[in-house]
Amino acid sequence: MSVSSHCKASRSSGNT
């Protein structure tokens, strides 16, 4: 559930 949010946050930072 929280994974989706984490993935998006990581992308915003520029981290894969």
N, CA and C atoms as a LAMMPS dump frame, in Angstrom:
ITEM: TIMESTEP
0
ITEM: NUMBER OF ATOMS
48
ITEM: BOX BOUNDS ff ff ff
-5.0000000000000000e+02 5.0000000000000000e+02
-5.0000000000000000e+02 5.0000000000000000e+02
-5.0000000000000000e+02 5.0000000000000000e+02
ITEM: ATOMS id mol type element x y z
1 1 1 N 0.84 -1.202 0
2 1 2 C 0 0 0
3 1 3 C 0.885 1.266 0
4 2 1 N 1.821 1.287 0.913
5 2 2 C 2.712 2.451 1.021
6 2 3 C 3.772 2.435 -0.094
7 3 1 N 3.924 1.294 -0.696
8 3 2 C 4.934 1.144 -1.753
9 3 3 C 4.679 2.117 -2.905
10 4 1 N 3.448 2.224 -3.323
11 4 2 C 3.077 3.116 -4.433
12 4 3 C 3.527 4.547 -4.141
13 5 1 N 3.278 4.98 -2.938
14 5 2 C 3.63 6.346 -2.544
15 5 3 C 5.151 6.5 -2.514
16 6 1 N 5.817 5.484 -2.015
17 6 2 C 7.28 5.513 -1.903
18 6 3 C 7.916 5.58 -3.292
19 7 1 N 7.379 4.832 -4.215
20 7 2 C 7.909 4.804 -5.58
21 7 3 C 7.812 6.193 -6.212
22 8 1 N 6.704 6.841 -6.002
23 8 2 C 6.475 8.168 -6.581
24 8 3 C 7.424 9.192 -5.953
25 9 1 N 7.598 9.091 -4.655
26 9 2 C 8.473 10.021 -3.948
27 9 3 C 9.917 9.852 -4.429
28 10 1 N 10.306 8.618 -4.64
29 10 2 C 11.675 8.321 -5.091
30 10 3 C 11.903 8.924 -6.479
31 11 1 N 10.9 8.825 -7.321
32 11 2 C 11.017 9.315 -8.688
33 11 3 C 11.178 10.846 -8.672
34 12 1 N 10.459 11.487 -7.793
35 12 2 C 10.524 12.943 -7.685
36 12 3 C 11.939 13.39 -7.306
37 13 1 N 12.568 12.592 -6.469
38 13 2 C 13.918 12.9 -6.002
39 13 3 C 14.94 12.612 -7.109
40 14 1 N 14.579 11.737 -8.017
41 14 2 C 15.495 11.393 -9.092
42 14 3 C 16.215 10.094 -8.781
43 15 1 N 15.721 9.369 -7.794
44 15 2 C 16.339 8.085 -7.417
45 15 3 C 15.525 6.93 -7.987
46 16 1 N 16.195 5.931 -8.472
47 16 2 C 15.439 4.814 -9.059
48 16 3 C 15.026 3.842 -7.962
